[in-house]
Protein backbone atom coordinates (compact mmCIF):
# COMPACT_ATOMS: atom_id res chain seq x y z
CA UNK A 1 0.00 0.00 0.00
CA UNK A 2 3.06 2.28 0.06
CA UNK A 3 2.37 3.86 -3.34
CA UNK A 4 -1.36 4.30 -2.74
CA UNK A 5 -2.45 7.82 -1.72
CA UNK A 6 -5.58 6.80 0.17
CA UNK A 7 -7.49 9.77 1.57
CA UNK A 8 -10.81 8.17 2.45
CA UNK A 9 -11.77 4.59 3.29
CA UNK A 10 -15.26 3.42 2.41
CA UNK A 11 -16.35 0.88 5.00
CA UNK A 12 -18.96 -1.79 4.51
CA UNK A 13 -20.87 -2.43 7.73
CA UNK A 14 -22.10 -5.96 8.54
CA UNK A 15 -19.18 -8.38 8.53
CA UNK A 16 -16.66 -5.54 8.37
CA UNK A 17 -17.39 -2.99 11.12
CA UNK A 18 -19.75 -5.15 13.14
CA UNK A 19 -21.57 -8.47 12.98
CA UNK A 20 -25.29 -8.18 13.66
CA UNK A 21 -25.54 -6.04 16.78
CA UNK A 22 -22.02 -6.83 17.99
CA UNK A 23 -19.29 -4.38 17.10
CA UNK A 24 -15.88 -5.95 16.53
CA UNK A 25 -13.54 -5.14 19.41
CA UNK A 26 -10.96 -3.62 17.04
CA UNK A 27 -13.29 -1.29 15.12
CA UNK A 28 -13.06 1.74 17.42
CA UNK A 29 -9.27 1.45 17.44
CA UNK A 30 -9.21 1.25 13.65
CA UNK A 31 -11.22 4.47 13.36
CA UNK A 32 -8.83 6.15 15.81
CA UNK A 33 -5.94 5.04 13.60
CA UNK A 34 -7.58 6.64 10.57
CA UNK A 35 -8.05 9.89 12.47
CA UNK A 36 -4.42 9.87 13.58
CA UNK A 37 -3.33 9.43 9.96
CA UNK A 38 -5.74 12.12 8.69
CA UNK A 39 -7.56 9.52 6.58
CA UNK A 40 -11.30 10.10 6.34
CA UNK A 41 -13.86 7.30 6.46
CA UNK A 42 -17.30 6.78 4.99
CA UNK A 43 -19.69 4.10 6.21
CA UNK A 44 -21.15 2.73 2.98
CA UNK A 45 -24.07 0.31 2.98
CA UNK A 46 -26.53 -1.18 0.52
CA UNK A 47 -29.20 -1.63 3.20
CA UNK A 48 -31.80 0.95 2.19
CA UNK A 49 -34.34 -0.12 4.82
CA UNK A 50 -32.71 2.18 7.39
CA UNK A 51 -32.34 5.96 7.36
CA UNK A 52 -29.25 7.99 8.18
CA UNK A 53 -30.71 8.79 11.61
CA UNK A 54 -31.25 5.08 12.31
CA UNK A 55 -27.61 4.35 11.48
CA UNK A 56 -26.44 7.27 13.62
CA UNK A 57 -28.41 5.86 16.55
CA UNK A 58 -26.91 2.40 16.01
CA UNK A 59 -23.36 3.75 15.79
CA UNK A 60 -23.91 5.80 18.96
CA UNK A 61 -25.11 2.70 20.83
CA UNK A 62 -21.98 0.88 19.62
CA UNK A 63 -19.71 3.70 20.70
CA UNK A 64 -18.57 4.47 17.14
CA UNK A 65 -18.10 8.09 16.05
CA UNK A 66 -20.27 9.01 13.06
CA UNK A 67 -22.01 12.01 11.52
CA UNK A 68 -24.34 12.48 8.56
CA UNK A 69 -21.25 13.30 6.51
CA UNK A 70 -19.77 9.86 7.20
CA UNK A 71 -22.76 7.76 6.08
CA UNK A 72 -23.68 6.83 2.51
CA UNK A 73 -26.62 4.52 1.81
CA UNK A 74 -27.63 3.04 -1.56
CA UNK A 75 -30.84 5.07 -1.32
CA UNK A 76 -28.74 8.25 -1.37
CA UNK A 77 -27.18 7.16 -4.66
CA UNK A 78 -30.69 6.45 -5.98
CA UNK A 79 -31.82 9.95 -4.95
CA UNK A 80 -28.87 11.43 -6.85
CA UNK A 81 -29.82 9.42 -9.94
CA UNK A 82 -33.49 10.39 -9.78
CA UNK A 83 -32.71 14.08 -9.19
CA UNK A 84 -30.35 14.04 -12.17
CA UNK A 85 -32.56 12.11 -14.59
CA UNK A 86 -36.16 12.49 -13.36
CA UNK A 87 -36.08 15.73 -11.37
CA UNK A 88 -39.47 16.61 -9.90
CA UNK A 89 -41.32 13.60 -11.28
CA UNK A 90 -43.74 11.77 -9.01
CA UNK A 91 -41.87 8.79 -7.57
CA UNK A 92 -43.56 5.75 -6.02
CA UNK A 93 -41.28 3.99 -3.54
CA UNK A 94 -41.45 0.36 -2.49
CA UNK A 95 -39.66 0.79 0.82
CA UNK A 96 -39.87 1.57 4.51
CA UNK A 97 -41.44 4.77 5.81
CA UNK A 98 -38.04 5.95 7.05
CA UNK A 99 -36.60 5.52 3.55
CA UNK A 100 -39.49 7.48 2.02
CA UNK A 101 -39.01 10.30 4.51
CA UNK A 102 -35.30 10.48 3.80
CA UNK A 103 -35.89 10.51 0.05
CA UNK A 104 -38.19 13.51 0.52
CA UNK A 105 -35.42 15.25 2.44
CA UNK A 106 -33.06 14.51 -0.46
CA UNK A 107 -35.38 16.26 -2.91
CA UNK A 108 -37.26 13.32 -4.45
CA UNK A 109 -40.95 13.98 -5.17
CA UNK A 110 -42.34 10.96 -3.31
CA UNK A 111 -45.95 10.08 -4.12
CA UNK A 112 -48.60 7.53 -3.17
CA UNK A 113 -50.55 7.58 -6.45
CA UNK A 114 -50.25 8.37 -10.17
CA UNK A 115 -46.48 7.75 -10.28
CA UNK A 116 -44.16 8.72 -13.12
CA UNK A 117 -41.09 6.91 -11.72
CA UNK A 118 -40.69 3.74 -9.63
CA UNK A 119 -38.03 3.13 -6.97
CA UNK A 120 -37.63 -0.24 -5.26
CA UNK A 121 -35.88 -0.32 -1.89
CA UNK A 122 -35.49 -2.88 0.89
CA UNK A 123 -38.90 -2.93 2.61
CA UNK A 124 -38.73 -4.98 5.80
CA UNK A 125 -42.48 -4.50 6.28
CA UNK A 126 -43.39 -5.40 2.71
CA UNK A 127 -47.07 -6.21 2.16
CA UNK A 128 -48.45 -8.32 -0.67
CA UNK A 129 -50.80 -5.47 -1.55
CA UNK A 130 -47.96 -2.96 -1.99
CA UNK A 131 -45.85 -5.48 -3.91
CA UNK A 132 -48.73 -6.25 -6.29
CA UNK A 133 -49.43 -2.57 -6.90
CA UNK A 134 -45.78 -1.77 -7.55
CA UNK A 135 -45.37 -4.77 -9.87
CA UNK A 136 -48.32 -3.67 -11.98
CA UNK A 137 -46.76 -0.23 -12.41
CA UNK A 138 -43.53 -1.95 -13.52
CA UNK A 139 -45.52 -3.97 -16.05
CA UNK A 140 -47.01 -0.70 -17.37
CA UNK A 141 -43.51 0.37 -18.44
CA UNK A 142 -42.74 3.23 -16.03
CA UNK A 143 -39.06 4.07 -15.36
CA UNK A 144 -37.92 1.55 -12.75
CA UNK A 145 -34.92 1.93 -10.42
CA UNK A 146 -33.61 -0.22 -7.55
CA UNK A 147 -31.38 0.77 -4.65
CA UNK A 148 -29.26 -2.39 -4.48
CA UNK A 149 -28.96 -6.01 -5.72
CA UNK A 150 -28.44 -8.04 -2.50
CA UNK A 151 -30.67 -11.11 -2.46
CA UNK A 152 -30.35 -11.75 1.28
CA UNK A 153 -29.60 -9.60 4.31
CA UNK A 154 -27.74 -11.13 7.29
CA UNK A 155 -29.87 -11.31 10.42
CA UNK A 156 -29.29 -12.41 13.99
CA UNK A 157 -30.94 -15.79 13.39
CA UNK A 158 -30.24 -16.49 9.73
CA UNK A 159 -31.16 -14.01 7.00
CA UNK A 160 -33.93 -11.87 5.52
CA UNK A 161 -34.97 -11.96 1.85
CA UNK A 162 -33.49 -8.72 0.51
CA UNK A 163 -34.36 -6.46 -2.41
CA UNK A 164 -32.56 -8.59 -5.01
CA UNK A 165 -35.00 -11.40 -4.31
CA UNK A 166 -37.93 -9.02 -4.71
CA UNK A 167 -36.68 -7.66 -8.05
CA UNK A 168 -36.29 -11.25 -9.27
CA UNK A 169 -39.92 -11.87 -8.36
CA UNK A 170 -40.92 -8.70 -10.23
CA UNK A 171 -38.88 -9.85 -13.23
CA UNK A 172 -40.64 -13.22 -13.19
CA UNK A 173 -43.98 -11.39 -13.33
CA UNK A 174 -43.15 -8.62 -15.80
CA UNK A 175 -40.02 -9.58 -17.75
CA UNK A 176 -38.49 -6.24 -16.68
CA UNK A 177 -35.38 -5.53 -14.65
CA UNK A 178 -34.49 -2.11 -13.17
CA UNK A 179 -32.91 0.33 -15.62
CA UNK A 180 -30.24 0.92 -12.97
CA UNK A 181 -29.31 -0.60 -9.62
CA UNK A 182 -27.60 2.09 -7.59
CA UNK A 183 -25.82 0.22 -4.78
CA UNK A 184 -22.65 -1.86 -4.71
CA UNK A 185 -21.22 -3.23 -6.99
CA UNK A 186 -22.58 -0.66 -9.43
CA UNK A 187 -20.86 2.59 -10.34
CA UNK A 188 -23.67 4.90 -9.24
CA UNK A 189 -22.77 4.50 -5.56
CA UNK A 190 -19.10 5.16 -6.33
CA UNK A 191 -20.11 8.36 -8.14
CA UNK A 192 -22.18 9.29 -5.07
CA UNK A 193 -19.14 8.65 -2.84
CA UNK A 194 -17.01 10.92 -5.02
CA UNK A 195 -19.62 13.66 -4.78
CA UNK A 196 -20.02 13.27 -1.00
CA UNK A 197 -16.28 13.27 -0.24
CA UNK A 198 -15.12 15.61 -2.99
CA UNK A 199 -12.42 13.07 -3.81
CA UNK A 200 -11.54 11.12 -6.94
CA UNK A 201 -11.94 7.34 -6.84
CA UNK A 202 -8.15 7.02 -7.19
CA UNK A 203 -7.93 8.29 -3.59
CA UNK A 204 -10.70 6.04 -2.23
CA UNK A 205 -10.42 2.51 -0.83
CA UNK A 206 -13.44 0.21 -0.58
CA UNK A 207 -13.19 -2.22 2.36
CA UNK A 208 -15.65 -5.05 2.87
CA UNK A 209 -16.27 -8.75 3.39
CA UNK A 210 -18.31 -9.55 0.25
CA UNK A 211 -16.62 -10.38 -3.04
CA UNK A 212 -19.82 -9.94 -5.05
CA UNK A 213 -20.59 -6.40 -3.87
CA UNK A 214 -17.75 -4.70 -1.97
CA UNK A 215 -14.84 -6.09 -3.95
CA UNK A 216 -16.69 -6.15 -7.28
CA UNK A 217 -16.84 -2.35 -7.00
CA UNK A 218 -13.20 -2.52 -8.07
CA UNK A 219 -14.37 -3.03 -11.65
CA UNK A 220 -14.96 0.74 -11.74
CA UNK A 221 -11.37 1.72 -11.02
CA UNK A 222 -11.35 1.95 -7.23
CA UNK A 223 -8.93 -0.06 -5.09
CA UNK A 224 -10.48 -2.62 -2.74
CA UNK A 225 -9.52 -4.49 0.41
CA UNK A 226 -11.19 -7.74 1.38
CA UNK A 227 -11.47 -8.47 5.11
CA UNK A 228 -12.02 -12.08 6.12
CA UNK A 229 -14.17 -11.22 9.13
CA UNK A 230 -17.54 -11.82 7.49
CA UNK A 231 -18.92 -13.63 4.44
CA UNK A 232 -15.93 -14.41 2.23
CA UNK A 233 -13.04 -16.74 3.00
CA UNK A 234 -9.67 -17.10 1.29
CA UNK A 235 -10.85 -20.12 -0.72
CA UNK A 236 -13.49 -17.96 -2.45
CA UNK A 237 -11.01 -15.50 -3.93
CA UNK A 238 -9.74 -17.51 -6.96
CA UNK A 239 -13.27 -17.78 -8.36
CA UNK A 240 -14.16 -14.12 -7.85
CA UNK A 241 -14.71 -12.21 -11.13
CA UNK A 242 -13.04 -9.15 -9.59
CA UNK A 243 -10.07 -9.76 -7.30
CA UNK A 244 -9.33 -7.57 -4.26
CA UNK A 245 -6.37 -5.20 -4.38
CA UNK A 246 -5.50 -6.19 -0.81
CA UNK A 247 -6.53 -8.93 1.63
CA UNK A 248 -6.54 -8.68 5.44
CA UNK A 249 -7.93 -10.87 8.21
CA UNK A 250 -9.79 -7.85 9.62
CA UNK A 251 -9.76 -4.07 10.01
CA UNK A 252 -7.15 -4.49 12.73
CA UNK A 253 -4.52 -5.72 10.27
CA UNK A 254 -5.52 -3.08 7.70
CA UNK A 255 -4.93 -0.41 10.33
CA UNK A 256 -1.49 -1.82 11.07
CA UNK A 257 -0.63 -1.79 7.36
CA UNK A 258 -1.71 1.85 7.05
CA UNK A 259 0.54 2.83 9.95
CA UNK A 260 3.53 1.35 8.10
CA UNK A 261 2.93 3.32 4.90
N, C-alpha and C positions, 0 to 999 in steps of 0.2 A: 504493500500500500504506500510505499515511500514516494512514488511519483504521482500519486493521486491527490489533487487539491480538493478534498472533500470539505464543503462548507455547511452542509445540512444533511442530516441522516433522517430518512423517512422510515418510520418504524411501524411495522405491522403490529397488531395487538395480541390476539389470542394465539398462544404458542410461542410468542416472541417476548412480549413485555410481561404477560401474565398467562395463567392457564385457568380458564373459568373465572372464579372469583378469588383466586389465589395469586398474588403478585409474586414473581420470582424474587428470591432474597438478594439477588445481585442487581436488580433493575434500578433501584434508587442510586446505587453507587455508580452505575453506568451513566446515568443522566448527569451526575455530579462531574464525572470525568469529561463529558462533552462540554459542560459549562466551563470547566477549567481550561479546556483547549480552545475555547471560543468557537465551538462547532454547534450550530443550531440543530434542533430536532423537530420533527413533524410527525405526530401520531397519524397514521394513514390507514383507514379501514374501509372495507367494502360493505360492512354491516349498516345498511341504510334504515334499519328499524328504529335506531336510536338517534336522538338529536345531539347537537353539540353540548347543550346543558346537561343532558343525561350522562354523557361521557365525562364532563367536568366533575359531576357529582361522584362518579365511580372512581376517577383518578384521585379526588380528594379523600375518599374513604380508604384508598390504598396508600395514601401518603405520597403520591407522585405529583410533582409540580406540573401544572398545565394551564394554558389560557386558551381563549378562542383562536388566537393566532397560531397555536401549535396543534390544532386538530383539523384534519381534512377527511371528509366522509365522501363516499361515492355519490351520494345525493348532491353534494356541493358541485361536483364535476358535472352532474346532470343539469343542475340549475344554470351553470355557465353555458352549457350547450344549448339549452332551451332559450336563454336570454340572447344568445348570439344568432340563433337560427329561426326561432319562433317567438320573438319578443312580443309580449302583450297578448298572445293567443290564449284562449281558454284551455286550461290543462287539467285533465282528469287524472288523479293519482290513485293508483292501487298501492296503498301503504298505510302506515300507522298515522294516528292523529298528530303525533309529535313531528313526524316527517313532513306532513302537510303544512303545519304551522311554520316550520323552519323554511320550507320552500317559499312560502309567502314572504317571509322576512328577507329572502334572497332575491325577491323581485318577480317570482313566477306567479302568473295569474291563475291561481288554483280555483277550480270550479267543481260543482256537484252535478251539473247537467249541461247539455248541449256543448260537449267538448269539441275542440279543434285539434288538440294534441293529447296523446296518451303517454303517461309515465308509470312504469311498473317499478315498485320498490319492494323491500322485504317487509311484508305485513304479517306480524306475529299474531294478529287477531283476525286473520283473513276469514271472511264468510263466503259461503257458496253463492249467495246472492250477489255480492260485490264482484266475485270472480266471473260469474256468468255475464253480468252487465259489461264488465271491462272487455271480456273476450268477444262479445258481440260488436263492440266498437272497433276492436282490432280487425274483425272480419269485414267491417264496413270500409276498411282501407285508410283510416286516419293515421297520421304520423305516430310512430310507436317507438318509444325509447325505454331502455331498462337501466337501472343503476349499476348492477353488477351480475356476474355469471355464476356465482357459487351455487352448487346444487344442494349442499348441506351446510349447516351452521353448527359448530361444536356446542354441546350443552353439557350441563353437569352430569346428567345421566344418559349419555348417548349423543344424539344429534337432533336438530330440527330440520325439516325440509325447507330449503332456502329458495331464493328467487329463481335460480337457474332451473329448479325442478318445476316451478310454476310456469316459466316461459316455455319449457318443453311441453307442458300440458296445453298451453295456448297454441303452440305450433301444431300439435296433434289435431286440434280443433279447427284451426284456421289456415294452416299452411304458411303462416307468416312468422318471421323472426324479427326482433327489434332492428331498426335501421342503424342503431348504435347502442353498444353496451359501454357505459361510462367508467366503470370501476376496473381495478386490476384484473387481467393483465393488459388492458387496452390503453391506448395512448392518451385518451381524453383526460384521465386522472393525472397523468404525468404533466400534461399541459396545465391543468389546474394547480398542480404543485409548483410549477414554474411561476405561474401568476401570483400565487399566494406568498411565495418566498422571495420573489424578485431575482431568482437565480436561474442560471442555465442548467440543463440536465447534466452537463459535464461536471458540475460541482455538487451533484446530488448522489446519494447512495441509498438504494432501497434494501432494507434488511427485513427478512421474514423467514417463516418456516415452511412455506408452501411453494413447491416448484412450479405448480400450474398457474399461480397468480402472482405471488411476490417476485419470484425469480424470472418468470416469463416476461415481466415488464422490461427486462434487459433487452428484449428484441427491439426496443425503441431508442436504444443508444444510451441508456443509463446503466451505471455499474450496480451490481447486486451482491449481497452477502447472504448466504444461506446459514441459518442457525439450526442446529439439530436438537432443539429443545421442544419441538412440537410435532408436526405431522410427518415431515420427511426424515428419512434416515440416509446414511451414506450409500446404501445399496441402491437407492432410487435414482441417484444422480446420473449414472451412465445412460439411462433411458429417457432422460429429460430432454425435450426438444430445444430448450434454452438452458445452457449451463450457467451456474453462478460464477461471478468474478472471484469470489472469495467464499471460504467455508470455515465456520467456527462452531464449536460445541454449543456456545451460548453467547449472550451479550457480554458476559464477563470477559471472555477471551477476545472479543472484538475490541472492547475497551482497552485491554492490555496492548493489543496491536497498535491502536491509535496513539497510545502514549509513546510508543517506540518510533513513531514516524520522524 
